[in-house]
Amino acid sequence: MRKWHVVGSLLVVTGPVLILSGVQNTLLILSLMVPGVLIVMVNALLEKEETSIRCRLGLHTYERVRWNEDGPGEIIECQRCKKRKEVMRGF
């Protein structure tokens, strides 16, 4: 299933590449990007193990759990799937 993620990502990236190269055909660009986004979304729904559909698509809702004692960062956790990340906040 990893190959479908690569195919979808390439289709999504070809849109901006065609725009930068000077192609003016909007229908061509959209006909490449929309199926690419759909392929990536369906692949994420089928391949990932999170219970929430939003978390499978990467739309986590993070909240701060605590500050990191080792550095200037903080620990955040998704409210639905309990995935934890260590992040450093900017000023």
C-alpha positions, 0 to 999 in steps of 0.5 A: 500500500505504500506505493499508492501513497507515493503515487498520490503524493506525486499527483498532488505535487505535479500541480504546483510544478505545472503551475511553476512551469507556466502551464495555463490549463487549470482543468489539467492541473485540477484533474491531477491534484484532486485524484492525488488527494483522494488517493492519499486520503483513502490510503491513510484511512486503510493503512493507519491503525488509529481508531478515530478517522480524523487521526488517521488522516493526520488531523489530531487535536493536541493539548498540552500535557506538561512542560519538558523538564530537560529543555525548553519544550513541552509534551503535547498529546492528542485528545482522541488517540493519545499520541504524544509529541515533544515540541518546542514553542517559539517566542 
